[in-house]
Amino acid sequence: QVQLVESGGGLVQAGGSLRLSCAASGRTFSMLDMGWYRQAPGKEREFVAAITWSSGSARYADSVKGRFTVSRDNAKNTLYLQMNSLKPEDTAIYYCNAVSGGPMIVWGQGTQVTVSS
């Protein structure tokens, strides 16, 4: 099984930037896809961005297109989310996940991102 650990969250002013990281360990050879989701207080978890692990093909939610960039480092088994031009509505707990054959979906513990106005 794959284990995931997120890092990089914090408090930033509107218009600022943060980079989140998600380090994968365990059966990383089985990973097919990795992604970022977020959950704001009182709201359901929503898709943010994802990347196909082998090809690097990325996809984004409309709300973050042009501001966020998802990338991965295959050698380090690490997923990144570069977040620019942050808005208060981006405030949420950000989770990464990994999809492996089966399919099996694993989630990280989450990292808090707070954007002040």
Secondary structure, 3 states (H helix, E strand, C coil): CEEEEEECCEEEECCCCEEEEEEEEECHHHEEEEEEEEECCCCCCEEEEEEECCCCCEEECCCCCCCEEEEEECCCCEEEEEECCCCHHHCEEEEEEEEECCCEEEECCCEEEEEEC
